[in-house]
Amino acid sequence: MHITCTQENIARALSYLERVAGKQSTLPILSNFLLETEKGRLKISATNLEIGIVAVIGAKIESEGRIAVPAKILTNFINNLPSGDVIELSVKDQHLLVVSTAYQIRIKGMDAKDYPIIPQYKKEYQYSFPAQKLKNALSRLLFCVSLNEARLELTGVCLSISEDNLRLAATDSFRLAEEVIAFHEKPDFSEVFDQEHPLIIPNGVLHEVLRVITPESEGIRMALEENQVFFEVDGVEITSRVINGKYPDYQQIIPREFSLEVFFERALLLRAIKIAGSLSSYTSGEIALVFDPEQKTCTFLSHSQEVGENQTVVPVEYQKGSSALTLLFNPRYVLEGINAFSSEKVLFSANTATTPAALRMVLENGGIDREYLYLMMPIRK
């Protein structure tokens, strides 16, 4: 193999793959990148047997070939080269020689035949939607995924598809986030997707998808095939097996109506939660939200016998509700939800102290964002 490429192109590709390589220490080959020529381009692959990533970059191919080389060594060398350098890569005697203007390295490789096969989707992708929409959605969803593998289905994101949109949901059983994304084009999903049994996409692969999407990315394509999900964005393909299991029917717990609806200024709500939460960390980790419709306020309370107590009164705009209501929450759950919002105003909705409360963003025109929902369970006493 003998090829020429730019430092920027190969460095960008390696940045997408480096987190996946080296996660499986029991198989040394997995700490390597697979480099191979294909159709006049350089293809670089990495896998940890759960997630596979393939990046293809433009290159001048002098001769074909393939080799597996240590990911960390190659990445460190490429990243430290001057931007703008033209790099030559060649293979001889199972070693990769990398040469730039003033630097070179000879890396001992492994036989490419020993590298695991990464499934790739060879057909026309079935779904297409805006990359920035998916990036925003994942940023507002992934922190809700459970880290407890005792319930494996909750360690992924639920994905359901209709004729017009993609619906994503994540929950750890204490809070829930859901977002709806419209398709670029109406897909033909009849033969590849069972609407009665939504897919569960592993948390890890979606984190990798999130990393690949850049501000310049326009569209992202997705395909499903034999318990595998494929994503493609900007020439990078990411694949993973879906999680076997049945996702909870979370739609049943989403209230259709609320007896209390109030508008918060996001900045005031955020400050009140942080102040109350700083004191609650010394106790059982809870704060109280006391809604007073007569005073048009919400009072945030927290206390600790060791430290003291806190009270913060925040003015709110009541949309609905005439009765006082006190709710107890884990401040971290409220804070993480608010941090995911980009709006200046937030709609807080609730019914009782034992049923889910909801947060939604308020649009600049005063309307409510119905595409994203954040639901929290109050702490019961």
Short mmCIF file of the C-alpha atoms (twelve columns), coordinates in Angstrom:
data_MODEL
# 
_entry.id   MODEL 
# 
loop_
_atom_site.group_PDB 
_atom_site.id 
_atom_site.type_symbol 
_atom_site.label_atom_id 
_atom_site.label_alt_id 
_atom_site.label_comp_id 
_atom_site.label_asym_id 
_atom_site.label_seq_id 
_atom_site.Cartn_x 
_atom_site.Cartn_y 
_atom_site.Cartn_z 
_atom_site.pdbx_PDB_model_num 
ATOM 1   C CA . MET A 1   0.000   0.000   0.000  1 
ATOM 2   C CA . HIS A 2   1.264   3.466   -0.886 1 
ATOM 3   C CA . ILE A 3   -0.976  6.527   -0.612 1 
ATOM 4   C CA . THR A 4   -0.849  10.303  -0.142 1 
ATOM 5   C CA . CYS A 5   -3.373  12.404  1.828  1 
ATOM 6   C CA . THR A 6   -3.579  15.616  3.849  1 
ATOM 7   C CA . GLN A 7   -3.008  15.886  7.592  1 
ATOM 8   C CA . GLU A 8   -6.393  17.584  8.114  1 
ATOM 9   C CA . ASN A 9   -8.388  14.836  6.416  1 
ATOM 10  C CA . ILE A 10  -6.798  11.888  8.191  1 
ATOM 11  C CA . ALA A 11  -6.726  13.681  11.577 1 
ATOM 12  C CA . ARG A 12  -10.444 14.405  11.313 1 
ATOM 13  C CA . ALA A 13  -11.212 10.785  10.447 1 
ATOM 14  C CA . LEU A 14  -9.108  9.425   13.323 1 
ATOM 15  C CA . SER A 15  -10.858 11.760  15.780 1 
ATOM 16  C CA . TYR A 16  -14.154 10.045  14.972 1 
ATOM 17  C CA . LEU A 17  -12.728 6.557   15.514 1 
ATOM 18  C CA . GLU A 18  -10.273 6.876   18.398 1 
ATOM 19  C CA . ARG A 19  -12.767 6.433   21.257 1 
ATOM 20  C CA . VAL A 20  -14.006 3.113   19.875 1 
ATOM 21  C CA . ALA A 21  -10.567 1.548   19.383 1 
ATOM 22  C CA . GLY A 22  -8.848  0.193   22.467 1 
ATOM 23  C CA . LYS A 23  -11.964 -0.395  24.566 1 
ATOM 24  C CA . GLN A 24  -11.574 -4.214  24.390 1 
ATOM 25  C CA . SER A 25  -8.257  -5.156  26.003 1 
ATOM 26  C CA . THR A 26  -8.835  -8.920  25.793 1 
ATOM 27  C CA . LEU A 27  -8.419  -8.801  22.000 1 
ATOM 28  C CA . PRO A 28  -5.268  -6.873  21.015 1 
ATOM 29  C CA . ILE A 29  -6.431  -6.471  17.410 1 
ATOM 30  C CA . LEU A 30  -9.255  -4.203  18.608 1 
ATOM 31  C CA . SER A 31  -6.800  -1.563  19.819 1 
ATOM 32  C CA . ASN A 32  -5.904  -1.068  16.159 1 
ATOM 33  C CA . PHE A 33  -7.296  0.896   13.244 1 
ATOM 34  C CA . LEU A 34  -7.795  -0.969  10.000 1 
ATOM 35  C CA . LEU A 35  -6.418  1.043   7.071  1 
ATOM 36  C CA . GLU A 36  -7.259  -0.101  3.553  1 
ATOM 37  C CA . THR A 37  -7.621  1.323   0.071  1 
ATOM 38  C CA . GLU A 38  -11.002 1.140   -1.610 1 
ATOM 39  C CA . LYS A 39  -12.197 2.687   -4.877 1 
ATOM 40  C CA . GLY A 40  -9.466  5.290   -4.975 1 
ATOM 41  C CA . ARG A 41  -9.919  6.363   -1.362 1 
ATOM 42  C CA . LEU A 42  -8.537  5.514   2.079  1 
ATOM 43  C CA . LYS A 43  -10.946 3.683   4.373  1 
ATOM 44  C CA . ILE A 44  -10.229 3.672   8.118  1 
ATOM 45  C CA . SER A 45  -12.205 1.400   10.454 1 
ATOM 46  C CA . ALA A 46  -12.476 0.837   14.210 1 
ATOM 47  C CA . THR A 47  -14.647 -1.438  16.331 1 
ATOM 48  C CA . ASN A 48  -15.070 -2.661  19.899 1 
ATOM 49  C CA . LEU A 49  -17.394 -5.478  18.731 1 
ATOM 50  C CA . GLU A 50  -20.400 -3.462  19.911 1 
ATOM 51  C CA . ILE A 51  -19.934 -0.355  17.763 1 
ATOM 52  C CA . GLY A 52  -18.268 -0.128  14.374 1 
ATOM 53  C CA . ILE A 53  -17.175 3.117   12.704 1 
ATOM 54  C CA . VAL A 54  -15.883 3.486   9.159  1 
ATOM 55  C CA . ALA A 55  -14.531 6.779   7.796  1 
ATOM 56  C CA . VAL A 56  -13.550 7.287   4.160  1 
ATOM 57  C CA . ILE A 57  -11.264 10.116  3.024  1 
ATOM 58  C CA . GLY A 58  -9.899  11.286  -0.295 1 
ATOM 59  C CA . ALA A 59  -6.370  10.128  -1.109 1 
ATOM 60  C CA . LYS A 60  -3.998  9.617   -4.019 1 
ATOM 61  C CA . ILE A 61  -3.558  5.863   -4.353 1 
ATOM 62  C CA . GLU A 62  -0.195  4.739   -5.731 1 
ATOM 63  C CA . SER A 63  -0.749  1.085   -4.815 1 
ATOM 64  C CA . GLU A 64  -3.485  -0.883  -3.040 1 
ATOM 65  C CA . GLY A 65  -3.193  -2.588  0.340  1 
ATOM 66  C CA . ARG A 66  -4.401  -2.918  3.912  1 
ATOM 67  C CA . ILE A 67  -2.941  -3.122  7.406  1 
ATOM 68  C CA . ALA A 68  -4.019  -2.897  11.068 1 
ATOM 69  C CA . VAL A 69  -1.972  -0.454  13.177 1 
ATOM 70  C CA . PRO A 70  -2.126  0.673   16.847 1 
ATOM 71  C CA . ALA A 71  -4.753  3.402   17.093 1 
ATOM 72  C CA . LYS A 72  -3.160  5.437   19.879 1 
ATOM 73  C CA . ILE A 73  0.286   5.627   18.270 1 
ATOM 74  C CA . LEU A 74  -1.031  6.615   14.841 1 
ATOM 75  C CA . THR A 75  -3.455  9.194   16.278 1 
ATOM 76  C CA . ASN A 76  -0.824  10.849  18.480 1 
ATOM 77  C CA . PHE A 77  1.621   11.130  15.588 1 
ATOM 78  C CA . ILE A 78  -0.905  12.513  13.088 1 
ATOM 79  C CA . ASN A 79  -2.350  15.013  15.578 1 
ATOM 80  C CA . ASN A 80  1.092   16.468  16.305 1 
ATOM 81  C CA . LEU A 81  1.960   17.091  12.665 1 
ATOM 82  C CA . PRO A 82  1.658   20.643  11.300 1 
ATOM 83  C CA . SER A 83  -1.714  21.466  9.797  1 
ATOM 84  C CA . GLY A 84  -1.482  21.547  6.024  1 
ATOM 85  C CA . ASP A 85  1.151   18.840  5.750  1 
ATOM 86  C CA . VAL A 86  0.888   16.299  2.958  1 
ATOM 87  C CA . ILE A 87  1.398   12.793  4.341  1 
ATOM 88  C CA . GLU A 88  2.601   9.625   2.654  1 
ATOM 89  C CA . LEU A 89  1.596   6.242   4.053  1 
ATOM 90  C CA . SER A 90  3.203   3.038   2.818  1 
ATOM 91  C CA . VAL A 91  3.273   -0.571  3.986  1 
ATOM 92  C CA . LYS A 92  6.317   -2.841  3.901  1 
ATOM 93  C CA . ASP A 93  7.071   -6.012  5.867  1 
ATOM 94  C CA . GLN A 94  3.957   -5.579  8.047  1 
ATOM 95  C CA . HIS A 95  5.020   -2.060  9.089  1 
ATOM 96  C CA . LEU A 96  3.312   1.258   8.295  1 
ATOM 97  C CA . LEU A 97  5.663   4.075   7.333  1 
ATOM 98  C CA . VAL A 98  4.153   7.550   7.753  1 
ATOM 99  C CA . VAL A 99  6.164   10.418  6.278  1 
ATOM 100 C CA . SER A 100 5.412   14.153  6.309  1 
ATOM 101 C CA . THR A 101 7.499   17.202  5.408  1 
ATOM 102 C CA . ALA A 102 9.910   16.919  8.348  1 
ATOM 103 C CA . TYR A 103 8.659   13.973  10.391 1 
ATOM 104 C CA . GLN A 104 8.295   10.253  9.957  1 
ATOM 105 C CA . ILE A 105 7.381   7.176   11.972 1 
ATOM 106 C CA . ARG A 106 7.540   3.428   11.337 1 
ATOM 107 C CA . ILE A 107 4.773   1.541   13.138 1 
ATOM 108 C CA . LYS A 108 4.623   -2.224  13.559 1 
ATOM 109 C CA . GLY A 109 1.247   -3.442  12.353 1 
ATOM 110 C CA . MET A 110 -0.876  -6.592  12.453 1 
ATOM 111 C CA . ASP A 111 -2.338  -8.730  9.708  1 
ATOM 112 C CA . ALA A 112 -5.484  -7.070  8.354  1 
ATOM 113 C CA . LYS A 113 -7.041  -10.518 7.846  1 
ATOM 114 C CA . ASP A 114 -7.369  -10.839 11.636 1 
ATOM 115 C CA . TYR A 115 -9.442  -7.665  11.942 1 
ATOM 116 C CA . PRO A 116 -13.163 -8.259  12.679 1 
ATOM 117 C CA . ILE A 117 -15.571 -7.628  9.833  1 
ATOM 118 C CA . ILE A 118 -17.643 -4.483  10.413 1 
ATOM 119 C CA . PRO A 119 -21.118 -4.702  8.840  1 
ATOM 120 C CA . GLN A 120 -21.709 -2.004  6.230  1 
ATOM 121 C CA . TYR A 121 -24.960 -1.036  4.592  1 
ATOM 122 C CA . LYS A 122 -24.698 -1.518  0.829  1 
ATOM 123 C CA . LYS A 123 -28.212 -0.477  -0.211 1 
ATOM 124 C CA . GLU A 124 -30.017 2.855   -0.455 1 
ATOM 125 C CA . TYR A 125 -30.503 4.366   3.004  1 
ATOM 126 C CA . GLN A 126 -34.130 4.237   4.140  1 
ATOM 127 C CA . TYR A 127 -34.409 7.391   6.261  1 
ATOM 128 C CA . SER A 128 -33.058 10.922  6.040  1 
ATOM 129 C CA . PHE A 129 -33.500 13.815  8.456  1 
ATOM 130 C CA . PRO A 130 -31.745 17.078  9.437  1 
ATOM 131 C CA . ALA A 131 -28.422 16.447  11.175 1 
ATOM 132 C CA . GLN A 132 -28.700 19.481  13.460 1 
ATOM 133 C CA . LYS A 133 -32.162 18.385  14.602 1 
ATOM 134 C CA . LEU A 134 -30.800 14.976  15.591 1 
ATOM 135 C CA . LYS A 135 -27.800 16.554  17.302 1 
ATOM 136 C CA . ASN A 136 -30.057 18.794  19.397 1 
ATOM 137 C CA . ALA A 137 -32.348 15.876  20.199 1 
ATOM 138 C CA . LEU A 138 -29.530 13.604  21.362 1 
ATOM 139 C CA . SER A 139 -28.099 16.398  23.511 1 
ATOM 140 C CA . ARG A 140 -31.471 16.641  25.262 1 
ATOM 141 C CA . LEU A 141 -32.015 12.878  25.561 1 
ATOM 142 C CA . LEU A 142 -28.850 10.955  26.342 1 
ATOM 143 C CA . PHE A 143 -28.444 12.198  29.923 1 
ATOM 144 C CA . CYS A 144 -31.758 10.474  30.741 1 
ATOM 145 C CA . VAL A 145 -30.535 7.018   29.695 1 
ATOM 146 C CA . SER A 146 -30.108 4.590   32.594 1 
ATOM 147 C CA . LEU A 147 -26.603 3.379   33.476 1 
ATOM 148 C CA . ASN A 148 -27.968 0.388   35.396 1 
ATOM 149 C CA . GLU A 149 -27.598 -2.722  33.244 1 
ATOM 150 C CA . ALA A 150 -30.045 -4.634  35.445 1 
ATOM 151 C CA . ARG A 151 -32.688 -3.259  33.065 1 
ATOM 152 C CA . LEU A 152 -30.833 -3.458  29.782 1 
ATOM 153 C CA . GLU A 153 -33.655 -1.946  27.741 1 
ATOM 154 C CA . LEU A 154 -33.321 1.342   29.657 1 
ATOM 155 C CA . THR A 155 -29.629 1.660   28.718 1 
ATOM 156 C CA . GLY A 156 -30.682 2.634   25.199 1 
ATOM 157 C CA . VAL A 157 -32.889 5.136   23.420 1 
ATOM 158 C CA . CYS A 158 -36.308 4.050   22.189 1 
ATOM 159 C CA . LEU A 159 -36.767 4.786   18.497 1 
ATOM 160 C CA . SER A 160 -40.141 4.573   16.799 1 
ATOM 161 C CA . ILE A 161 -40.956 5.562   13.246 1 
ATOM 162 C CA . SER A 162 -44.178 6.730   11.632 1 
ATOM 163 C CA . GLU A 163 -44.880 7.887   8.095  1 
ATOM 164 C CA . ASP A 164 -43.862 11.455  8.901  1 
ATOM 165 C CA . ASN A 165 -41.423 11.469  11.793 1 
ATOM 166 C CA . LEU A 166 -38.897 9.828   14.041 1 
ATOM 167 C CA . ARG A 167 -39.746 9.658   17.758 1 
ATOM 168 C CA . LEU A 168 -36.927 9.269   20.288 1 
ATOM 169 C CA . ALA A 169 -37.313 8.665   24.020 1 
ATOM 170 C CA . ALA A 170 -35.004 7.967   26.961 1 
ATOM 171 C CA . THR A 171 -35.745 7.231   30.607 1 
ATOM 172 C CA . ASP A 172 -34.043 5.952   33.741 1 
ATOM 173 C CA . SER A 173 -37.478 5.453   35.383 1 
ATOM 174 C CA . PHE A 174 -37.090 8.701   37.386 1 
ATOM 175 C CA . ARG A 175 -37.358 11.101  34.437 1 
ATOM 176 C CA . LEU A 176 -38.196 10.863  30.755 1 
ATOM 177 C CA . ALA A 177 -37.220 12.874  27.690 1 
ATOM 178 C CA . GLU A 178 -38.927 12.588  24.314 1 
ATOM 179 C CA . GLU A 179 -38.295 14.379  21.017 1 
ATOM 180 C CA . VAL A 180 -39.995 14.169  17.626 1 
ATOM 181 C CA . ILE A 181 -38.039 14.813  14.399 1 
ATOM 182 C CA . ALA A 182 -39.695 15.204  11.002 1 
ATOM 183 C CA . PHE A 183 -38.153 13.323  8.060  1 
ATOM 184 C CA . HIS A 184 -36.542 15.105  5.121  1 
ATOM 185 C CA . GLU A 185 -38.462 12.772  2.836  1 
ATOM 186 C CA . LYS A 186 -41.349 10.430  3.514  1 
ATOM 187 C CA . PRO A 187 -39.750 6.970   3.877  1 
ATOM 188 C CA . ASP A 188 -40.954 3.573   2.764  1 
ATOM 189 C CA . PHE A 189 -40.671 1.721   6.056  1 
ATOM 190 C CA . SER A 190 -43.278 -0.992  5.587  1 
ATOM 191 C CA . GLU A 191 -40.815 -3.845  5.034  1 
ATOM 192 C CA . VAL A 192 -38.107 -2.890  7.507  1 
ATOM 193 C CA . PHE A 193 -39.802 -1.523  10.592 1 
ATOM 194 C CA . ASP A 194 -42.435 -2.919  12.921 1 
ATOM 195 C CA . GLN A 195 -44.343 0.025   14.384 1 
ATOM 196 C CA . GLU A 196 -45.716 -2.187  17.154 1 
ATOM 197 C CA . HIS A 197 -42.190 -2.956  18.442 1 
ATOM 198 C CA . PRO A 198 -39.957 0.140   18.551 1 
ATOM 199 C CA . LEU A 199 -36.199 -0.265  18.328 1 
ATOM 200 C CA . ILE A 200 -33.857 0.272   21.270 1 
ATOM 201 C CA . ILE A 201 -30.598 1.884   20.141 1 
ATOM 202 C CA . PRO A 202 -27.602 1.523   22.518 1 
ATOM 203 C CA . ASN A 203 -26.560 4.671   24.320 1 
ATOM 204 C CA . GLY A 204 -22.939 4.271   23.203 1 
ATOM 205 C CA . VAL A 205 -23.576 4.325   19.464 1 
ATOM 206 C CA . LEU A 206 -25.708 7.462   19.751 1 
ATOM 207 C CA . HIS A 207 -22.910 9.221   21.639 1 
ATOM 208 C CA . GLU A 208 -20.636 8.414   18.695 1 
ATOM 209 C CA . VAL A 209 -23.233 9.734   16.234 1 
ATOM 210 C CA . LEU A 210 -23.414 12.935  18.282 1 
ATOM 211 C CA . ARG A 211 -19.630 13.364  18.091 1 
ATOM 212 C CA . VAL A 212 -19.544 12.994  14.306 1 
ATOM 213 C CA . ILE A 213 -22.183 15.654  13.598 1 
ATOM 214 C CA . THR A 214 -20.497 19.020  13.012 1 
ATOM 215 C CA . PRO A 215 -22.063 22.496  12.588 1 
ATOM 216 C CA . GLU A 216 -21.576 22.030  8.834  1 
ATOM 217 C CA . SER A 217 -23.412 18.677  8.706  1 
ATOM 218 C CA . GLU A 218 -26.695 18.965  6.826  1 
ATOM 219 C CA . GLY A 219 -28.340 15.567  6.651  1 
ATOM 220 C CA . ILE A 220 -27.997 12.228  8.379  1 
ATOM 221 C CA . ARG A 221 -29.118 8.940   6.907  1 
ATOM 222 C CA . MET A 222 -30.250 5.859   8.777  1 
ATOM 223 C CA . ALA A 223 -30.983 2.257   7.821  1 
ATOM 224 C CA . LEU A 224 -32.171 -0.887  9.593  1 
ATOM 225 C CA . GLU A 225 -31.244 -4.437  8.675  1 
ATOM 226 C CA . GLU A 226 -31.272 -7.726  10.619 1 
ATOM 227 C CA . ASN A 227 -31.075 -6.255  14.136 1 
ATOM 228 C CA . GLN A 228 -28.437 -3.767  12.993 1 
ATOM 229 C CA . VAL A 229 -28.815 -0.008  12.810 1 
ATOM 230 C CA . PHE A 230 -26.666 2.091   10.473 1 
ATOM 231 C CA . PHE A 231 -26.059 5.845   10.565 1 
ATOM 232 C CA . GLU A 232 -24.195 7.812   7.897  1 
ATOM 233 C CA . VAL A 233 -23.153 11.445  8.145  1 
ATOM 234 C CA . ASP A 234 -20.507 13.287  6.144  1 
ATOM 235 C CA . GLY A 235 -18.992 10.067  4.810  1 
ATOM 236 C CA . VAL A 236 -18.708 8.411   8.231  1 
ATOM 237 C CA . GLU A 237 -20.749 5.255   8.822  1 
ATOM 238 C CA . ILE A 238 -21.559 4.057   12.341 1 
ATOM 239 C CA . THR A 239 -23.188 0.720   13.042 1 
ATOM 240 C CA . SER A 240 -24.369 -1.228  16.071 1 
ATOM 241 C CA . ARG A 241 -26.684 -4.038  17.016 1 
ATOM 242 C CA . VAL A 242 -29.963 -2.974  18.581 1 
ATOM 243 C CA . ILE A 243 -30.826 -3.967  22.155 1 
ATOM 244 C CA . ASN A 244 -33.121 -6.960  22.445 1 
ATOM 245 C CA . GLY A 245 -36.061 -6.360  24.737 1 
ATOM 246 C CA . LYS A 246 -39.286 -4.434  25.062 1 
ATOM 247 C CA . TYR A 247 -39.170 -0.761  25.939 1 
ATOM 248 C CA . PRO A 248 -41.692 0.396   28.579 1 
ATOM 249 C CA . ASP A 249 -44.892 1.880   27.179 1 
ATOM 250 C CA . TYR A 250 -43.962 5.314   28.467 1 
ATOM 251 C CA . GLN A 251 -46.813 7.035   26.623 1 
ATOM 252 C CA . GLN A 252 -49.181 5.731   29.306 1 
ATOM 253 C CA . ILE A 253 -47.545 7.830   32.030 1 
ATOM 254 C CA . ILE A 254 -47.527 11.126  30.101 1 
ATOM 255 C CA . PRO A 255 -50.435 13.229  31.413 1 
ATOM 256 C CA . ARG A 256 -52.771 14.510  28.701 1 
ATOM 257 C CA . GLU A 257 -53.876 17.488  30.795 1 
ATOM 258 C CA . PHE A 258 -52.477 19.454  33.730 1 
ATOM 259 C CA . SER A 259 -54.212 21.363  36.520 1 
ATOM 260 C CA . LEU A 260 -51.172 23.608  37.086 1 
ATOM 261 C CA . GLU A 261 -49.330 25.430  34.295 1 
ATOM 262 C CA . VAL A 262 -46.856 28.228  35.029 1 
ATOM 263 C CA . PHE A 263 -44.202 30.080  33.039 1 
ATOM 264 C CA . PHE A 264 -40.717 30.534  34.504 1 
ATOM 265 C CA . GLU A 265 -37.932 32.763  33.304 1 
ATOM 266 C CA . ARG A 266 -35.322 30.096  32.593 1 
ATOM 267 C CA . ALA A 267 -32.451 32.083  34.146 1 
ATOM 268 C CA . LEU A 268 -34.381 32.616  37.415 1 
ATOM 269 C CA . LEU A 269 -35.436 28.969  37.583 1 
ATOM 270 C CA . LEU A 270 -31.880 27.814  36.952 1 
ATOM 271 C CA . ARG A 271 -30.461 30.037  39.693 1 
ATOM 272 C CA . ALA A 272 -33.093 28.970  42.223 1 
ATOM 273 C CA . ILE A 273 -32.462 25.270  41.542 1 
ATOM 274 C CA . LYS A 274 -28.691 25.676  41.898 1 
ATOM 275 C CA . ILE A 275 -29.001 27.574  45.185 1 
ATOM 276 C CA . ALA A 276 -31.517 25.160  46.693 1 
ATOM 277 C CA . GLY A 277 -29.628 22.150  45.376 1 
ATOM 278 C CA . SER A 278 -26.343 23.249  46.950 1 
ATOM 279 C CA . LEU A 279 -27.922 22.901  50.397 1 
ATOM 280 C CA . SER A 280 -29.919 19.757  49.644 1 
ATOM 281 C CA . SER A 281 -26.711 17.870  48.868 1 
ATOM 282 C CA . TYR A 282 -26.070 17.727  52.616 1 
ATOM 283 C CA . THR A 283 -29.330 15.903  53.314 1 
ATOM 284 C CA . SER A 284 -31.502 13.464  51.399 1 
ATOM 285 C CA . GLY A 285 -30.983 15.341  48.141 1 
ATOM 286 C CA . GLU A 286 -34.430 16.868  47.727 1 
ATOM 287 C CA . ILE A 287 -35.858 20.336  47.284 1 
ATOM 288 C CA . ALA A 288 -39.426 21.572  47.630 1 
ATOM 289 C CA . LEU A 289 -41.235 23.715  45.076 1 
ATOM 290 C CA . VAL A 290 -44.174 25.523  46.691 1 
ATOM 291 C CA . PHE A 291 -46.582 27.073  44.184 1 
ATOM 292 C CA . ASP A 292 -48.756 29.947  45.431 1 
ATOM 293 C CA . PRO A 293 -51.288 31.131  42.810 1 
ATOM 294 C CA . GLU A 294 -52.466 34.041  44.975 1 
ATOM 295 C CA . GLN A 295 -48.977 35.524  45.254 1 
ATOM 296 C CA . LYS A 296 -48.052 34.316  41.747 1 
ATOM 297 C CA . THR A 297 -44.826 32.847  43.072 1 
ATOM 298 C CA . CYS A 298 -42.935 29.600  43.424 1 
ATOM 299 C CA . THR A 299 -40.838 29.217  46.570 1 
ATOM 300 C CA . PHE A 300 -37.832 26.882  46.514 1 
ATOM 301 C CA . LEU A 301 -37.028 25.320  49.900 1 
ATOM 302 C CA . SER A 302 -34.152 23.151  51.087 1 
ATOM 303 C CA . HIS A 303 -32.692 22.487  54.509 1 
ATOM 304 C CA . SER A 304 -30.016 20.613  56.392 1 
ATOM 305 C CA . GLN A 305 -29.719 20.122  60.144 1 
ATOM 306 C CA . GLU A 306 -25.937 20.324  59.795 1 
ATOM 307 C CA . VAL A 307 -25.780 23.430  57.596 1 
ATOM 308 C CA . GLY A 308 -29.020 25.416  57.674 1 
ATOM 309 C CA . GLU A 309 -31.899 26.194  55.365 1 
ATOM 310 C CA . ASN A 310 -32.620 28.065  52.160 1 
ATOM 311 C CA . GLN A 311 -35.652 29.862  50.766 1 
ATOM 312 C CA . THR A 312 -35.796 31.434  47.303 1 
ATOM 313 C CA . VAL A 313 -38.955 33.113  45.994 1 
ATOM 314 C CA . VAL A 314 -39.326 33.297  42.216 1 
ATOM 315 C CA . PRO A 315 -42.120 35.195  40.423 1 
ATOM 316 C CA . VAL A 316 -44.024 33.089  37.895 1 
ATOM 317 C CA . GLU A 317 -46.780 33.651  35.366 1 
ATOM 318 C CA . TYR A 318 -49.776 31.412  36.037 1 
ATOM 319 C CA . GLN A 319 -51.404 30.001  32.918 1 
ATOM 320 C CA . LYS A 320 -53.613 27.570  34.811 1 
ATOM 321 C CA . GLY A 321 -54.097 26.651  38.460 1 
ATOM 322 C CA . SER A 322 -55.885 28.157  41.459 1 
ATOM 323 C CA . SER A 323 -54.782 25.839  44.282 1 
ATOM 324 C CA . ALA A 324 -51.500 25.790  46.188 1 
ATOM 325 C CA . LEU A 325 -49.267 22.814  45.442 1 
ATOM 326 C CA . THR A 326 -46.011 21.544  46.958 1 
ATOM 327 C CA . LEU A 327 -43.749 19.208  44.988 1 
ATOM 328 C CA . LEU A 328 -40.512 17.499  46.054 1 
ATOM 329 C CA . PHE A 329 -37.794 16.833  43.471 1 
ATOM 330 C CA . ASN A 330 -34.261 15.607  43.148 1 
ATOM 331 C CA . PRO A 331 -32.563 18.910  42.184 1 
ATOM 332 C CA . ARG A 332 -30.174 17.180  39.776 1 
ATOM 333 C CA . TYR A 333 -33.057 15.924  37.661 1 
ATOM 334 C CA . VAL A 334 -34.584 19.402  37.427 1 
ATOM 335 C CA . LEU A 335 -31.222 21.029  36.754 1 
ATOM 336 C CA . GLU A 336 -30.240 18.633  33.964 1 
ATOM 337 C CA . GLY A 337 -33.586 19.148  32.291 1 
ATOM 338 C CA . ILE A 338 -33.334 22.942  32.417 1 
ATOM 339 C CA . ASN A 339 -29.730 22.864  31.192 1 
ATOM 340 C CA . ALA A 340 -30.919 21.063  28.068 1 
ATOM 341 C CA . PHE A 341 -33.286 23.916  27.193 1 
ATOM 342 C CA . SER A 342 -32.327 26.739  24.848 1 
ATOM 343 C CA . SER A 343 -35.396 28.941  25.379 1 
ATOM 344 C CA . GLU A 344 -35.589 31.998  27.636 1 
ATOM 345 C CA . LYS A 345 -38.909 30.846  29.093 1 
ATOM 346 C CA . VAL A 346 -40.002 27.445  30.400 1 
ATOM 347 C CA . LEU A 347 -43.494 26.000  30.842 1 
ATOM 348 C CA . PHE A 348 -43.798 23.941  34.047 1 
ATOM 349 C CA . SER A 349 -46.885 21.710  34.302 1 
ATOM 350 C CA . ALA A 350 -48.087 19.424  37.097 1 
ATOM 351 C CA . ASN A 351 -51.164 17.800  38.618 1 
ATOM 352 C CA . THR A 352 -50.391 16.344  42.052 1 
ATOM 353 C CA . ALA A 353 -47.453 15.616  44.344 1 
ATOM 354 C CA . THR A 354 -47.394 11.978  43.206 1 
ATOM 355 C CA . THR A 355 -47.809 12.270  39.429 1 
ATOM 356 C CA . PRO A 356 -45.283 13.315  36.754 1 
ATOM 357 C CA . ALA A 357 -44.512 16.987  36.176 1 
ATOM 358 C CA . ALA A 358 -43.511 18.275  32.743 1 
ATOM 359 C CA . LEU A 359 -41.162 20.899  31.358 1 
ATOM 360 C CA . ARG A 360 -41.419 22.332  27.847 1 
ATOM 361 C CA . MET A 361 -39.622 25.131  26.043 1 
ATOM 362 C CA . VAL A 362 -41.463 28.334  25.147 1 
ATOM 363 C CA . LEU A 363 -40.778 29.572  21.618 1 
ATOM 364 C CA . GLU A 364 -39.850 33.175  20.799 1 
ATOM 365 C CA . ASN A 365 -43.360 33.795  19.417 1 
ATOM 366 C CA . GLY A 366 -44.888 32.681  22.720 1 
ATOM 367 C CA . GLY A 367 -45.969 29.264  21.481 1 
ATOM 368 C CA . ILE A 368 -45.069 25.994  23.173 1 
ATOM 369 C CA . ASP A 369 -42.462 23.650  21.701 1 
ATOM 370 C CA . ARG A 370 -44.413 20.415  21.271 1 
ATOM 371 C CA . GLU A 371 -41.484 18.484  19.777 1 
ATOM 372 C CA . TYR A 372 -39.540 18.120  23.046 1 
ATOM 373 C CA . LEU A 373 -40.893 16.971  26.416 1 
ATOM 374 C CA . TYR A 374 -39.052 16.511  29.717 1 
ATOM 375 C CA . LEU A 375 -40.967 14.614  32.405 1 
ATOM 376 C CA . MET A 376 -39.967 14.204  36.080 1 
ATOM 377 C CA . MET A 377 -41.384 12.099  38.887 1 
ATOM 378 C CA . PRO A 378 -41.745 13.956  42.214 1 
ATOM 379 C CA . ILE A 379 -40.285 12.361  45.335 1 
ATOM 380 C CA . ARG A 380 -43.044 10.760  47.362 1 
ATOM 381 C CA . LYS A 381 -43.227 11.240  51.119 1 
# 
